[in-house]
């Protein structure tokens, strides 16, 4: 599913008006009526209201006037609050405001804090607020009077529906611009905006519904699709095939290099991810002192104990044996639970340089190369997938976590292009950036996944898909989707607290089965 940037959405509107001759007021009418239909359905338990539609002075406010008119027509009790003087409303919004003023609907104008204080007493109570304050083009922090109004709406206890995007959310990256509306749902026009799908933008927008505003199909198809959301249909298309004549050799062999004293579980979960991905064979290379633990827990995967460097961790001396183990494998999963002993970090850097197979790097492998990113440029492998959480990403680029979270897409995209890697930045709306600049944002997952071991499972899952022949960037996007979808399935059964990575792994086969049935 394509996602739009602010610039792309604006260009589509402009082309529809200029090249195709679709009047702007028609587009506004289509947008407002479509959004009203969604809000009428979504908030139906509150029918017939009362509803407060809060409008800014721009096109987003114009959409709000159309929404208010249609909601009232369908029986809702509607009031409108305009955060501007009547004379300040121009263009297409002015046309729709004048239509509204000819009805019996109550419309208040409050252009400043003093007028707002005087108006609040007249508004009474309302069950639903429609946020039509700012559109997707907001580029500066919300301050002063508008911040006060947004804070008041958030504290009102009313259910909020956002028009196009929750006011205060940066539509290109998902960060909050000073102060942002917390919405239960958003009626977004044409297609979701990039910033609605990741970070705080994903949280603040609630349920997203795309509203058709009547753009010509050819115009929609002209959008390049640099930014996409991984949805069910795309995941089904990417799932590796299972031919009837296949055997374990047909579905790849992956090597996992993981584990150290106190972190043997990371190696176990990574191997389990590979098994549950459908990979034909999984081998785990581990420090010899951990082998008995792994063999007691892992039935299907093979283990290969290698000499300890001391206290149950790998040293650089294991490099040659690991390279030998790579023969006959299709992918290397490196990092979960390895620890950060100096000799282990040297091993990781050496393996990244000499391994010619696709490599999936996670956890301690990421920490190990933070000070040696040159190994990514000196490597032999054409394909490296890196799966940091925000803290690991912060260490990789030398920035505070807050900066990473404020521009998740830009940070991931820049790193992927700079180092020619696939970068999986985990979190709400996980971002998968490829070296070409293509960005895929995940649509599955839930807060129950915020626990130890989930990342280790994902590492093995992505590596297992690569072992089966899925192209690395697609394997990363598909792996993240499957991981989240299985967790969503588990949360529907058990709730979101206390979930474990092992339980998510158990549900991966039936999650893939649902995809397989969809493409039959």
C-alpha positions as CSV (number, residue, x, y, z in Angstrom):
1,X,0.0,0.0,0.0
2,X,1.5,3.4,-1.0
3,X,2.0,6.1,1.6
4,X,2.1,9.7,0.7
5,X,4.4,12.5,1.8
6,X,3.1,16.0,2.3
7,X,4.7,17.0,-1.0
8,X,3.1,14.2,-2.9
9,X,-0.4,14.8,-1.4
10,X,-0.1,18.5,-2.3
11,X,1.1,17.7,-5.8
12,X,-1.8,15.3,-6.4
13,X,-4.4,18.0,-5.4
14,X,-2.6,20.5,-7.6
15,X,-2.6,18.2,-10.6
16,X,-6.2,17.3,-10.2
17,X,-7.2,20.9,-10.2
18,X,-4.8,22.2,-12.9
19,X,-4.4,19.3,-15.3
20,X,-7.7,17.5,-15.0
21,X,-9.9,20.5,-14.2
22,X,-11.4,19.1,-11.0
23,X,-12.4,22.2,-9.0
24,X,-10.9,22.4,-5.5
25,X,-14.3,22.9,-3.9
26,X,-15.4,19.6,-5.4
27,X,-12.4,17.8,-3.9
28,X,-13.2,19.4,-0.6
29,X,-16.8,18.2,-0.8
30,X,-15.7,14.7,-1.6
31,X,-13.2,14.7,1.2
32,X,-15.6,16.1,3.8
33,X,-18.4,13.8,2.9
34,X,-16.2,10.7,2.9
35,X,-14.7,11.7,6.2
36,X,-18.2,12.3,7.6
37,X,-19.3,8.8,6.5
38,X,-16.4,7.3,8.4
39,X,-17.0,9.3,11.5
40,X,-20.7,8.5,11.4
41,X,-19.8,4.8,11.4
42,X,-16.9,4.9,13.8
43,X,-18.6,7.0,16.5
44,X,-22.1,5.6,16.0
45,X,-22.4,4.5,19.7
46,X,-22.4,8.2,20.5
47,X,-25.2,9.1,18.1
48,X,-26.9,11.6,18.0
49,X,-24.0,13.4,19.7
50,X,-23.5,16.2,20.7
51,X,-20.5,16.8,18.3
52,X,-18.1,19.7,18.3
53,X,-16.2,20.3,15.0
54,X,-13.1,22.4,15.6
55,X,-11.8,24.1,12.5
56,X,-8.7,26.0,11.6
57,X,-8.7,28.7,8.9
58,X,-7.2,26.6,6.1
59,X,-8.3,23.7,3.9
60,X,-8.5,21.3,6.8
61,X,-11.1,23.7,8.4
62,X,-12.9,23.7,5.1
63,X,-13.2,19.9,5.2
64,X,-14.5,20.4,8.7
65,X,-17.4,22.6,7.5
66,X,-18.4,19.9,5.0
67,X,-18.2,17.2,7.7
68,X,-20.3,19.3,10.0
69,X,-23.0,19.8,7.4
70,X,-23.3,16.1,6.5
71,X,-23.3,15.0,10.1
72,X,-26.1,17.3,10.9
73,X,-28.0,16.1,7.9
74,X,-27.8,12.6,9.2
75,X,-29.2,13.6,12.6
76,X,-26.2,14.5,14.8
77,X,-26.3,17.5,17.1
78,X,-23.4,19.6,15.8
79,X,-21.7,22.8,16.8
80,X,-18.7,24.3,15.0
81,X,-15.9,26.2,16.6
82,X,-13.7,28.2,14.1
83,X,-10.3,29.2,15.5
84,X,-10.1,32.4,13.4
85,X,-12.1,35.5,12.5
86,X,-14.9,35.1,10.0
87,X,-13.1,37.5,7.6
88,X,-9.9,35.5,7.7
89,X,-11.5,32.5,6.0
90,X,-10.9,32.6,2.2
91,X,-10.9,30.4,-0.9
92,X,-12.8,27.0,-0.9
93,X,-13.1,27.0,2.9
94,X,-14.9,30.3,2.7
95,X,-17.5,28.8,0.2
96,X,-18.2,26.0,2.6
97,X,-18.3,28.2,5.6
98,X,-20.9,30.5,4.0
99,X,-23.1,27.4,3.1
100,X,-22.8,26.4,6.8
101,X,-23.8,29.8,8.1
102,X,-27.0,29.7,6.0
103,X,-28.1,26.6,8.0
104,X,-29.4,26.6,11.6
105,X,-26.2,25.2,12.9
106,X,-24.4,27.0,15.7
107,X,-21.1,28.4,14.6
108,X,-18.7,30.1,17.1
109,X,-15.6,32.2,16.1
110,X,-12.7,32.4,18.5
111,X,-9.5,33.8,17.0
112,X,-7.7,34.2,20.3
113,X,-7.5,33.0,23.9
114,X,-9.9,35.7,25.2
115,X,-12.6,34.9,22.7
116,X,-12.0,31.2,23.3
117,X,-12.6,31.6,27.1
118,X,-15.8,33.5,26.4
119,X,-17.0,30.8,24.0
120,X,-16.2,27.7,26.1
121,X,-19.1,28.3,28.5
122,X,-21.5,28.4,25.6
123,X,-20.3,25.1,24.1
124,X,-21.7,22.8,26.8
125,X,-20.8,19.1,26.9
126,X,-19.9,17.1,23.8
127,X,-19.4,13.4,23.2
128,X,-17.3,13.7,20.1
129,X,-14.8,16.2,18.8
130,X,-13.8,16.4,15.1
131,X,-10.3,17.8,14.8
132,X,-10.1,19.9,11.6
133,X,-7.5,22.4,13.0
134,X,-4.4,21.7,10.9
135,X,-3.9,19.6,7.8
136,X,-0.9,17.5,6.8
137,X,1.2,20.6,5.8
138,X,1.9,21.7,9.3
139,X,5.7,22.5,9.4
140,X,6.3,24.3,12.7
141,X,5.6,23.6,16.4
142,X,2.1,24.2,17.7
143,X,2.4,26.9,20.4
144,X,0.3,29.5,22.3
145,X,-3.4,29.7,21.7
146,X,-3.6,26.6,19.4
147,X,-1.6,24.5,21.9
148,X,-4.1,25.6,24.6
149,X,-7.0,24.5,22.4
150,X,-5.4,21.1,21.6
151,X,-4.6,20.5,25.3
152,X,-8.3,21.4,26.2
153,X,-9.6,18.9,23.6
154,X,-7.3,16.1,24.9
155,X,-8.4,16.8,28.4
156,X,-12.1,17.0,27.5
157,X,-12.8,13.2,27.8
158,X,-14.5,13.3,24.4
159,X,-13.8,10.8,21.6
160,X,-11.8,12.5,18.9
161,X,-11.8,12.0,15.1
162,X,-9.0,13.6,13.1
163,X,-9.5,15.1,9.7
164,X,-6.7,13.8,7.4
165,X,-4.1,13.7,10.2
166,X,-4.2,14.4,13.9
167,X,-3.3,18.1,14.4
168,X,0.2,18.6,15.6
169,X,1.6,15.4,13.9
170,X,4.4,15.8,11.3
171,X,2.9,14.0,8.3
172,X,6.3,13.1,6.9
173,X,8.0,11.5,10.0
174,X,5.4,11.0,12.7
175,X,7.0,13.3,15.3
176,X,4.8,15.6,17.4
177,X,5.2,19.3,16.6
178,X,5.1,20.7,20.1
179,X,1.6,19.6,21.0
180,X,-0.6,17.1,19.3
181,X,-4.2,15.8,19.2
182,X,-4.8,12.3,20.6
183,X,-7.4,10.8,18.2
184,X,-9.4,7.6,18.3
185,X,-9.4,7.6,14.5
186,X,-8.3,9.5,11.5
187,X,-10.0,9.9,8.1
188,X,-7.0,10.4,5.9
189,X,-7.5,11.6,2.3
190,X,-6.3,9.7,-0.8
191,X,-3.9,7.4,1.2
192,X,-2.3,7.3,4.6
193,X,0.6,9.8,5.2
194,X,4.0,8.4,6.0
195,X,4.0,10.0,9.5
196,X,0.7,8.3,10.4
197,X,2.3,4.9,10.3
198,X,5.3,5.1,12.6
199,X,6.4,6.4,16.0
200,X,4.1,8.8,17.9
201,X,2.2,9.5,14.7
202,X,1.0,5.9,14.7
203,X,-0.1,6.2,18.3
204,X,-1.8,9.6,18.1
205,X,-3.8,9.0,14.9
206,X,-5.8,5.9,16.2
207,X,-7.5,3.8,13.5
208,X,-6.7,5.1,10.0
209,X,-9.3,5.0,7.2
210,X,-8.4,6.2,3.7
211,X,-11.0,8.4,2.1
212,X,-11.4,8.6,-1.7
213,X,-11.7,12.2,-2.8
214,X,-12.3,11.5,-6.5
215,X,-8.8,11.8,-8.0
216,X,-8.3,10.2,-11.4
217,X,-6.8,6.7,-11.2
218,X,-4.0,7.6,-13.6
219,X,-3.0,10.4,-11.3
220,X,-2.8,8.1,-8.3
221,X,-0.7,5.6,-10.2
222,X,1.8,8.3,-11.0
223,X,3.0,8.4,-7.3
224,X,6.4,6.6,-7.2
225,X,5.7,4.6,-4.1
226,X,9.0,5.3,-2.3
227,X,7.1,4.8,0.9
228,X,4.8,1.8,1.4
229,X,3.0,0.1,4.2
230,X,3.3,-3.7,4.5
231,X,-0.2,-5.0,4.5
232,X,-1.8,-8.5,4.4
233,X,-1.9,-8.7,0.5
234,X,1.7,-7.7,0.1
235,X,2.9,-10.1,2.8
236,X,1.0,-12.9,1.1
237,X,2.7,-12.1,-2.2
238,X,6.2,-12.3,-0.6
239,X,5.7,-15.6,1.3
240,X,8.1,-18.2,0.0
241,X,6.5,-21.1,-2.0
242,X,6.5,-24.7,-0.7
243,X,6.6,-27.0,-3.7
244,X,5.2,-30.5,-3.2
245,X,8.4,-32.1,-4.3
246,X,10.5,-30.0,-1.9
247,X,12.7,-31.4,0.8
248,X,14.7,-29.9,3.7
249,X,17.5,-29.1,1.3
250,X,15.1,-27.1,-0.8
251,X,14.3,-24.6,1.9
252,X,17.8,-23.5,2.9
253,X,20.2,-23.9,5.7
254,X,21.0,-21.0,8.1
255,X,23.8,-20.6,10.5
256,X,23.2,-18.8,13.8
257,X,26.2,-17.5,15.7
258,X,24.8,-16.4,19.1
259,X,24.8,-16.9,22.8
260,X,27.1,-16.4,25.8
261,X,26.9,-17.1,29.5
262,X,23.6,-15.7,30.8
263,X,22.3,-15.2,27.3
264,X,21.8,-18.7,26.0
265,X,18.1,-18.0,25.5
266,X,18.9,-15.5,22.8
267,X,20.6,-18.2,20.7
268,X,17.6,-20.6,21.3
269,X,15.1,-18.0,20.2
270,X,17.0,-17.1,17.1
271,X,17.2,-20.7,16.1
272,X,13.5,-21.1,16.9
273,X,12.7,-18.2,14.6
274,X,14.6,-19.9,11.8
275,X,12.7,-23.2,12.3
276,X,9.3,-21.5,12.5
277,X,10.1,-19.4,9.3
278,X,10.1,-22.7,7.3
279,X,13.8,-22.9,6.8
280,X,14.9,-26.5,6.0
281,X,17.9,-26.7,8.3
282,X,19.2,-24.5,11.2
283,X,22.6,-24.8,12.8
284,X,23.6,-22.9,15.9
285,X,27.3,-22.2,16.6
286,X,27.7,-21.6,20.3
287,X,30.5,-21.4,23.0
288,X,31.2,-25.0,24.0
289,X,30.2,-24.4,27.6
290,X,26.6,-23.5,26.5
291,X,26.1,-26.5,24.2
292,X,24.5,-28.8,26.8
293,X,21.9,-26.0,27.5
294,X,21.1,-25.5,23.8
295,X,20.9,-29.2,23.1
296,X,18.4,-29.7,26.0
297,X,16.1,-27.0,24.5
298,X,16.6,-27.3,20.8
299,X,15.3,-30.5,19.2
300,X,15.1,-29.7,15.4
301,X,18.2,-27.3,15.1
302,X,21.7,-28.7,15.1
303,X,24.3,-27.3,17.4
304,X,28.0,-26.8,16.9
305,X,30.1,-26.2,20.0
306,X,33.2,-24.0,19.5
307,X,36.0,-23.3,21.9
308,X,35.3,-20.7,24.6
309,X,37.4,-17.6,24.9
310,X,36.6,-17.8,28.6
311,X,33.6,-17.7,30.8
312,X,31.3,-18.8,28.0
313,X,31.8,-16.3,25.2
314,X,33.3,-16.4,21.7
315,X,36.7,-15.0,20.9
316,X,38.2,-13.9,17.6
317,X,40.0,-17.3,17.5
318,X,36.6,-18.9,16.5
319,X,36.5,-17.0,13.3
320,X,38.1,-19.6,11.0
321,X,35.9,-22.4,12.3
322,X,32.8,-20.3,11.8
323,X,33.9,-19.4,8.3
324,X,34.2,-23.1,7.6
325,X,30.7,-23.7,9.0
326,X,29.4,-21.2,6.4
327,X,30.0,-23.7,3.6
328,X,26.7,-25.0,2.4
329,X,24.7,-22.3,4.2
330,X,22.6,-19.6,2.7
331,X,22.7,-17.0,5.4
332,X,24.4,-16.0,8.7
333,X,22.4,-14.7,11.7
334,X,24.9,-13.0,14.0
335,X,24.7,-11.3,17.3
336,X,21.9,-12.3,19.7
337,X,23.3,-12.8,23.2
338,X,27.0,-12.8,22.1
339,X,28.1,-10.3,24.7
340,X,30.4,-7.4,24.3
341,X,33.8,-8.7,25.4
342,X,36.6,-7.1,23.4
343,X,37.6,-10.3,21.7
344,X,34.0,-11.1,20.8
345,X,33.7,-7.6,19.2
346,X,36.8,-8.4,17.1
347,X,35.2,-11.6,16.0
348,X,32.0,-9.9,14.9
349,X,33.9,-7.2,13.0
350,X,36.0,-9.9,11.3
351,X,33.0,-12.0,10.4
352,X,31.1,-9.1,8.9
353,X,34.1,-8.4,6.7
354,X,34.8,-11.9,5.4
355,X,31.4,-13.5,5.2
356,X,30.2,-13.6,1.6
357,X,26.7,-14.8,2.5
358,X,23.8,-12.5,3.4
359,X,24.2,-11.5,7.0
360,X,21.5,-10.5,9.6
361,X,23.0,-8.4,12.4
362,X,21.2,-7.9,15.7
363,X,21.8,-7.1,19.3
364,X,25.5,-7.4,20.4
365,X,26.7,-7.6,16.8
366,X,25.3,-4.1,16.3
367,X,27.0,-2.9,19.5
368,X,30.2,-4.5,18.4
369,X,30.5,-2.6,15.2
370,X,29.4,0.8,16.6
371,X,33.0,2.0,16.6
372,X,34.0,0.2,13.5
373,X,31.3,1.0,10.9
374,X,34.0,0.8,8.2
375,X,33.6,-3.0,8.2
376,X,30.2,-2.4,6.5
377,X,32.0,-0.8,3.6
378,X,34.9,-3.3,3.5
379,X,32.6,-6.4,3.6
380,X,32.4,-9.1,1.0
381,X,28.6,-9.8,1.4
382,X,26.3,-8.0,-1.0
383,X,23.5,-8.1,1.5
384,X,23.5,-7.1,5.2
385,X,20.3,-6.7,7.2
386,X,20.6,-4.8,10.5
387,X,17.8,-4.9,13.1
388,X,18.4,-2.2,15.8
389,X,15.9,-1.0,18.4
390,X,16.1,2.8,19.0
391,X,18.8,2.5,21.6
392,X,21.0,0.5,19.4
393,X,20.3,2.9,16.5
394,X,21.3,5.8,18.7
395,X,24.7,4.1,19.4
396,X,25.2,3.4,15.7
397,X,24.8,7.0,14.6
398,X,25.9,8.7,17.8
399,X,22.7,10.6,18.5
400,X,20.3,10.7,21.5
401,X,17.4,8.2,21.4
402,X,15.0,11.2,21.3
403,X,16.5,12.3,18.0
404,X,16.1,8.8,16.6
405,X,12.4,8.6,17.6
406,X,11.7,12.1,16.2
407,X,12.8,11.1,12.7
408,X,12.6,7.3,12.5
409,X,12.2,7.2,8.8
410,X,14.9,9.7,7.9
411,X,17.4,8.1,10.2
412,X,16.8,4.6,8.9
413,X,16.7,5.8,5.2
414,X,20.0,7.8,5.6
415,X,21.8,4.9,7.2
416,X,20.6,2.3,4.7
417,X,21.7,4.4,1.8
418,X,25.0,5.5,3.3
419,X,26.2,1.9,4.2
420,X,24.3,-0.1,1.5
421,X,22.4,-2.1,4.0
422,X,18.8,-3.0,4.8
423,X,18.0,-1.2,8.1
424,X,15.1,-2.5,10.3
425,X,14.4,0.2,12.9
426,X,12.2,-1.6,15.4
427,X,9.4,0.1,17.4
428,X,5.8,1.2,16.8
429,X,5.5,1.1,13.1
430,X,8.8,-0.7,12.4
431,X,10.7,1.0,9.5
432,X,12.4,-1.2,6.9
433,X,14.7,0.9,4.7
434,X,16.6,-0.5,1.7
435,X,19.8,0.8,0.1
436,X,17.7,2.1,-2.9
437,X,15.9,4.5,-0.6
438,X,12.6,2.5,-0.6
439,X,11.0,2.5,2.8
440,X,8.4,-0.1,4.0
441,X,6.5,0.5,7.3
442,X,5.0,-2.4,9.2
443,X,1.3,-2.5,10.1
444,X,1.2,-5.3,12.6
445,X,2.3,-5.8,16.2
446,X,1.2,-4.6,19.7
447,X,2.6,-3.4,23.0
448,X,2.7,-7.0,24.3
449,X,5.9,-7.4,22.2
450,X,7.8,-5.1,24.4
451,X,9.6,-7.8,26.3
452,X,12.9,-9.7,26.1
453,X,13.5,-12.2,23.4
454,X,11.2,-10.8,20.7
455,X,14.1,-9.3,18.8
456,X,16.1,-12.6,18.9
457,X,13.1,-14.4,17.4
458,X,12.8,-11.8,14.7
459,X,16.5,-12.2,13.8
460,X,16.0,-15.9,13.2
461,X,12.8,-15.3,11.3
462,X,14.3,-12.9,8.8
463,X,17.4,-15.1,8.3
464,X,15.2,-18.1,7.8
465,X,13.2,-16.3,5.1
466,X,16.5,-15.3,3.4
467,X,17.6,-19.0,3.6
468,X,14.5,-19.9,1.6
469,X,15.4,-17.5,-1.2
470,X,13.4,-14.4,-0.3
471,X,15.3,-11.2,-1.3
472,X,16.8,-9.7,1.9
473,X,14.9,-6.4,1.9
474,X,11.6,-8.3,1.3
475,X,12.6,-10.9,3.9
476,X,13.1,-8.1,6.4
477,X,9.7,-6.5,5.6
478,X,7.9,-9.9,5.6
479,X,9.6,-11.1,8.7
480,X,8.6,-8.0,10.6
481,X,5.0,-8.4,9.4
482,X,4.8,-12.1,10.3
483,X,6.4,-11.4,13.7
484,X,3.8,-8.7,14.5
485,X,0.9,-10.6,13.0
486,X,1.6,-13.7,15.1
487,X,1.9,-11.5,18.2
488,X,-1.5,-9.9,17.3
489,X,-3.0,-13.4,17.1
490,X,-1.6,-14.3,20.5
491,X,-2.7,-11.0,22.1
492,X,-6.3,-11.6,20.8
493,X,-6.2,-14.9,22.8
494,X,-4.3,-13.9,26.0
495,X,-4.2,-10.1,26.1
496,X,-1.1,-7.9,25.8
497,X,0.6,-8.5,29.1
498,X,2.9,-11.4,29.8
499,X,3.4,-12.6,26.2
500,X,6.6,-14.5,25.4
501,X,8.6,-14.8,22.3
502,X,8.3,-18.6,22.4
503,X,4.5,-18.3,22.3
504,X,4.7,-15.9,19.3
505,X,7.0,-18.5,17.6
506,X,4.4,-21.2,18.0
507,X,1.8,-19.1,16.2
508,X,4.0,-18.3,13.1
509,X,3.0,-21.4,11.1
510,X,-0.7,-20.7,11.3
511,X,-0.1,-17.0,10.6
512,X,1.7,-18.1,7.4
513,X,-1.1,-20.6,6.7
514,X,-3.6,-17.7,6.6
515,X,-1.4,-15.9,4.0
516,X,-1.0,-19.1,1.9
517,X,-4.7,-19.6,1.8
518,X,-5.2,-16.0,0.6
519,X,-3.1,-16.5,-2.5
520,X,-4.5,-20.0,-3.5
